[in-house]
Amino acid sequence: MALPKPHGPEGKLKPLLLNGDAREAEIKRAQALPKVYMSTRETSDVLMLGIGAFTPLNGFMKKDDYTGCVFDLKLTDGTMWPMPVTLSITGAEKDAAGIAVGSDVALIDKESGELYATMKVEDIYTYDKEAECKEVFTTLDAEGHPGVASVMSQGEYNLGGPIKVLNEGKYPKKYPKYYLYPEEARKLFESKGWSNVVAFQTRNPMHRSHEYLCKFAMESGLVDGCFIHAIVGNLKPGDIPGEVRTKCYEVLVENYFPQEFIALGVYPMEMRYGGPREALLHAVFRQNWGCRYLIVGRDHAGVGDYYGPFDAQTIFKKLWPGALELEPMLIAWTFYCYKCQSMASQRTCPHTGPEDRCVVSGTKFRRMMQDGEPIPIEFGRPEVMEILREYYQTAEKVEIKKGAYEDIPGTKK
């Protein structure tokens, strides 16, 4: 059996990254173009487009695709797409640069000042920010929801059109072993003889419950291997840096998984914290990476208490036949049960007392790390905890904000 086809009607990866002479010529041409400055999220989307992760998109969404995505989960050709991929600009910026439909522009990362891409502007349109947030994030709370805050801070216009990607930023050098293009991951899976791969999405170091989710999937008989796929783009304040988390993933994979059935990769997207909608987006690009299944557990891609613990599972049931080739692997809340003396889930364990389950709140976890207190072996592997302890004891010299490890089962969201 072959790996699932990439998402979209053509079933082929569509990387937009230029190389060689074509790249050098486009960089030279870009020097004379009007500049559009991108937010960190927009830059990360350029990277995802560049490596083919956002196949079948060829750039930032024009109005028809944007509207269909926001309100109907569909692009104009009927392809399922759950979250907008847009580039915004203020009216003042647009007018000052003289940008109109038909313009070519250079896309510059606002923070670094680096050129990342060029774009053919095929559409300029206004949009309803509040409607987008209501549909995509189900809330208008810009103070508490980082995804809403991002949208509400955007310019009043979106620019739509195809792009040519010229820069991959820091990621290839920062994560040389694990920064895999979709095409490279597919080749890795094929070299291992895998055709049924399950992906595990993570933005946090993995504790025992996360490990159990992967192993439960690997024991299901449905898969040949598991792909631990970690987001290393910008996160919210308090989340643990990607390089620290990658060390945690490495020691976990090396010490607690059979090497022939496991693979590790990272990708450069910025989290939107969109709960159910983002779970669908994770499914779309995991299919592009060659995965047939995506583990969807408790509060997938959520933040705070904006979503129910299993809303990200139920949204898959609302899709129409053929919307995705990838299938969700729906798994209940997992934890270590002292009475069962094993990892368990809410579907397999009858013991519900607070003393029965190993639960460490996010606040308590950070305090224990900073104070050098031992973490229960039932919660996390010692090799992982040692890396985190070193990080927290160093990081306590600066403010550690609420956020890191918020998704620990049983913690207040």
C-alpha positions in Angstrom: 0.0 0.0 0.0 1.3 3.5 -0.9 1.3 6.5 1.4 -1.8 8.7 1.1 -1.7 11.3 -1.7 -1.0 15.0 -0.9 -4.1 17.0 -0.2 -6.1 18.6 -3.0 -7.5 17.6 -6.4 -4.1 17.0 -8.1 -2.7 14.8 -5.4 0.8 16.2 -5.8 3.0 18.2 -3.5 3.3 21.9 -4.4 6.4 23.3 -2.8 6.9 27.0 -3.6 10.5 27.4 -2.6 12.9 28.5 -5.4 16.4 27.2 -5.6 19.6 27.8 -7.6 19.7 30.4 -10.4 15.9 31.0 -10.3 16.2 31.9 -6.6 19.1 34.3 -7.1 17.4 36.0 -10.0 14.2 36.5 -8.0 16.1 37.9 -5.0 17.7 40.4 -7.4 14.4 41.3 -8.9 12.8 41.8 -5.4 15.2 44.6 -4.6 13.2 47.0 -6.8 9.7 45.9 -5.7 7.4 47.6 -3.1 7.8 46.0 0.3 5.1 44.4 2.4 6.1 43.7 6.0 4.8 40.4 7.5 3.9 39.4 11.0 5.6 36.3 12.5 2.5 34.3 11.7 2.5 35.4 8.0 6.2 34.6 7.8 5.7 31.2 9.2 2.9 30.6 6.6 5.3 31.6 3.9 7.7 28.8 5.2 4.9 26.3 5.2 3.9 27.2 1.7 7.6 27.1 0.6 8.1 23.5 1.7 4.8 22.3 0.3 3.2 21.7 3.7 0.2 23.9 2.7 -0.4 22.0 -0.6 -2.5 22.7 -2.7 -2.3 26.5 -1.9 -0.1 28.5 -4.2 0.1 31.6 -2.0 -2.0 33.8 0.2 -5.8 33.4 -0.2 -7.9 35.6 -2.5 -11.3 36.7 -1.3 -13.4 33.8 -2.7 -11.1 31.2 -1.2 -10.9 33.1 2.1 -14.7 33.4 2.4 -15.2 29.8 1.5 -12.6 28.7 4.0 -14.0 30.8 6.9 -17.7 30.0 6.5 -17.8 26.6 4.7 -14.4 25.0 5.3 -14.0 24.9 1.5 -11.8 26.5 -1.2 -13.6 27.6 -4.4 -12.7 24.3 -6.1 -14.4 22.4 -3.2 -11.1 21.4 -1.5 -11.5 21.2 2.3 -9.4 23.9 4.0 -10.2 24.9 7.6 -8.2 28.1 8.5 -7.4 31.2 6.6 -3.9 31.7 5.2 -3.8 35.4 4.6 -1.5 38.4 4.3 -2.9 41.7 5.7 -1.9 45.3 5.1 -3.3 48.6 6.3 -4.8 51.1 3.9 -2.0 53.6 4.7 0.7 51.0 3.9 -1.0 50.0 0.7 -1.4 53.5 -0.5 2.2 54.5 0.5 3.7 51.6 -1.4 1.4 52.1 -4.4 0.2 48.5 -4.3 -2.7 47.6 -6.7 -4.0 44.5 -8.3 -1.3 43.4 -10.7 1.6 44.7 -8.6 4.5 42.5 -7.7 5.7 42.9 -4.1 8.6 41.8 -1.9 7.5 40.1 1.4 9.7 41.1 4.3 9.6 39.7 7.8 8.8 42.6 10.1 11.0 41.5 13.0 14.2 40.6 11.1 13.9 42.8 8.1 14.8 39.8 5.9 13.3 39.1 2.4 11.3 35.9 2.4 9.3 35.8 -0.8 7.8 37.7 -3.7 4.1 37.9 -4.6 1.9 38.7 -7.5 -1.0 40.7 -6.1 -4.1 39.3 -7.8 -6.7 40.5 -5.2 -7.0 43.2 -2.6 -10.1 43.0 -0.4 -11.5 44.1 3.0 -12.8 41.5 5.4 -14.7 41.2 8.6 -12.3 40.4 11.4 -15.0 39.7 14.0 -16.8 37.3 11.7 -13.5 35.5 11.0 -12.8 35.1 14.7 -16.4 34.0 15.5 -16.3 31.3 12.8 -12.7 30.1 13.2 -12.0 30.6 16.9 -15.6 30.7 18.3 -14.7 33.8 20.4 -13.9 37.5 20.2 -11.8 37.6 23.3 -8.6 39.2 22.0 -7.2 39.6 25.6 -7.3 35.8 26.3 -7.1 34.1 23.0 -3.8 34.6 21.1 -5.3 33.6 17.7 -8.0 36.3 18.1 -5.5 38.8 19.2 -3.4 38.1 16.1 -6.4 38.6 13.7 -7.7 41.7 15.4 -4.3 43.3 15.1 -4.1 42.8 11.3 -4.5 45.5 8.7 -7.9 46.1 7.2 -7.0 44.7 3.8 -5.9 41.2 2.7 -3.6 40.8 -0.3 -4.2 37.6 -2.3 -2.0 35.9 -4.9 0.7 33.4 -5.7 4.1 33.6 -4.1 7.7 32.5 -4.8 9.6 31.6 -1.6 13.2 32.6 -1.3 14.2 32.1 2.4 13.8 29.4 5.0 15.0 31.5 7.9 16.7 29.9 10.9 15.0 26.5 10.8 17.3 24.3 8.6 20.4 25.3 10.5 18.7 25.2 13.9 17.2 21.8 13.5 19.3 20.1 10.8 18.4 16.6 11.8 14.7 17.0 12.2 13.6 19.8 9.9 12.0 17.6 7.2 10.1 18.8 4.1 7.0 16.7 3.3 8.8 15.2 0.4 11.8 14.2 2.7 9.5 12.7 5.3 7.7 10.6 2.7 11.0 9.3 1.5 12.0 8.4 5.1 8.7 6.6 5.6 9.1 4.7 2.4 12.7 3.7 3.3 11.3 2.2 6.5 8.7 0.3 4.6 5.9 2.4 6.2 2.6 3.1 4.4 0.3 3.6 7.4 1.9 6.3 9.5 0.3 7.9 12.5 1.3 11.5 13.4 1.5 12.9 16.9 1.2 16.7 17.1 3.0 18.4 20.0 3.9 21.9 21.1 5.0 20.8 24.6 7.6 18.4 26.0 6.0 14.9 26.1 5.0 13.5 29.5 3.9 9.9 30.1 0.4 10.5 28.8 1.7 11.8 25.5 4.0 8.8 25.3 1.1 6.5 26.0 -1.0 8.1 23.2 1.8 7.3 20.7 2.3 3.7 22.0 -1.4 3.1 22.1 -1.6 4.0 18.4 1.4 1.9 17.6 -0.2 -1.1 19.3 -3.5 -0.7 17.4 -2.4 -2.8 14.5 -3.4 0.0 12.1 0.0 1.6 11.7 3.5 0.8 10.6 5.2 3.6 12.5 4.6 6.8 14.5 5.8 10.3 13.5 6.3 12.6 16.4 5.9 16.0 14.7 6.6 19.1 16.8 5.8 22.7 16.0 8.9 24.9 16.5 7.5 28.2 15.1 6.6 31.1 17.4 4.4 30.1 20.4 2.7 32.1 23.1 4.5 33.5 26.1 5.3 30.8 28.6 5.6 28.0 26.1 8.9 26.1 26.2 11.4 27.0 23.4 11.7 24.6 20.5 15.4 23.8 21.0 14.7 22.7 24.6 11.7 20.6 23.6 13.6 19.0 20.8 16.2 17.7 23.3 13.3 16.3 25.3 11.9 14.5 22.3 15.3 13.1 21.4 15.9 11.5 24.8 12.4 10.1 24.9 12.7 8.6 21.4 16.1 7.2 22.1 15.3 5.6 25.4 11.6 4.6 25.3 10.6 3.8 21.7 11.8 1.1 19.3 13.8 2.9 16.6 12.3 0.9 13.7 8.8 2.1 14.5 9.4 5.8 15.4 10.4 9.0 13.6 10.9 12.6 14.8 10.4 15.8 12.9 9.8 19.5 13.4 8.0 22.1 11.4 8.0 25.9 11.3 4.4 26.9 11.6 3.2 29.4 14.3 0.4 28.0 16.5 -3.0 29.7 16.0 -4.5 27.9 19.1 -7.6 27.3 17.1 -8.8 24.1 18.7 -11.1 22.2 16.4 -10.3 24.2 13.3 -6.6 23.9 13.9 -7.0 20.1 14.4 -8.3 20.0 10.8 -5.4 22.1 9.6 -3.0 19.7 11.4 -4.7 16.8 9.6 -4.4 18.5 6.2 -0.7 19.1 6.3 0.0 15.7 8.1 -1.5 14.1 5.0 0.9 16.2 2.9 3.7 14.8 5.0 2.5 11.3 4.2 0.6 10.3 7.3 -2.6 8.3 7.2 -3.7 9.0 10.7 -3.4 11.9 13.2 -3.8 11.3 17.0 -6.5 13.6 18.3 -6.7 13.5 22.0 -7.9 15.8 24.7 -8.0 19.6 23.9 -6.1 19.3 20.7 -4.6 22.7 19.7 -6.6 24.4 22.4 -5.9 27.3 24.8 -7.6 28.3 28.0 -11.2 27.0 28.3 -12.4 28.2 24.9 -13.1 24.7 23.6 -14.5 21.6 25.1 -12.0 18.8 25.8 -13.1 16.8 22.8 -14.4 19.4 20.4 -11.4 18.8 18.2 -12.6 15.2 17.8 -16.2 15.9 17.0 -15.4 18.4 14.2 -14.0 15.5 12.1 -17.4 14.0 12.1 -18.8 17.1 10.4 -16.7 16.6 7.3 -18.1 15.3 4.1 -17.0 12.1 2.4 -13.6 12.6 0.6 -12.8 15.8 2.4 -9.6 14.2 3.8 -7.7 11.0 3.0 -6.1 11.1 6.4 -8.2 9.8 9.3 -8.3 11.0 12.9 -7.3 8.5 15.6 -9.5 9.6 18.4 -8.2 8.7 21.9 -9.6 9.6 25.3 -7.9 11.4 28.2 -5.0 9.3 29.4 -3.1 9.3 32.7 -1.3 7.0 35.2 -3.6 5.3 37.6 -2.1 4.3 41.0 -4.8 1.6 41.6 -4.5 0.1 38.1 -0.7 0.5 38.4 -0.5 1.4 34.7 -1.3 4.0 32.2 -5.0 4.2 31.5 -7.8 6.3 30.1 -11.2 7.5 31.1 -12.6 4.7 29.1 -10.6 1.9 30.7 -10.1 3.1 34.3 -12.9 3.2 36.9 -10.9 5.0 39.6 -11.8 8.7 39.7 -10.5 9.9 43.1 -7.9 12.7 43.0 -5.6 10.3 44.9 -6.0 7.6 42.2 -4.4 9.5 39.3 -1.0 11.1 38.8 -1.9 14.7 37.9 0.5 17.6 38.2 -0.9 21.0 37.5 1.0 23.4 35.3 1.6 25.8 38.1 2.8 23.0 40.5 5.0 21.6 37.8 6.8 24.8 37.2 7.3 25.4 41.0 8.6 21.9 41.5 11.0 22.3 38.6 12.3 25.7 39.9 12.6 24.4 43.5 14.4 21.2 42.5 11.6 18.9 43.9 11.3 15.4 42.4 8.7 14.9 39.7 6.7 11.6 40.1 8.1 9.0 37.8 4.6 8.2 36.8 4.3 11.7 35.3 7.4 12.1 33.2 10.5 10.2 32.2 13.6 11.2 34.3 15.7 12.0 31.2 13.1 14.5 30.0 12.5 15.9 33.4 16.2 16.6 33.9 16.4 18.7 30.7 13.3 20.6 31.8 14.6 21.2 35.3 17.8 22.7 33.9 15.7 25.0 31.6 13.4 26.1 34.4 16.1 26.7 36.9 17.8 29.0 34.4 14.6 30.6 33.2 13.4 31.5 36.7 15.8 34.4 36.6 13.3 35.9 34.1 9.6 35.8 34.5 8.0 32.5 33.6 4.5 33.3 32.4 1.4 31.2 32.5 1.2 28.9 29.5 3.9 26.3 29.5 2.5 22.8 30.2 -1.0 24.1 30.4 -2.3 21.1 28.6 -1.3 18.6 31.3 -4.4 16.3 31.9 -6.3 17.4 34.8 -5.0 21.0 35.0 -7.2 24.0 35.0 -7.3 25.4 31.5 
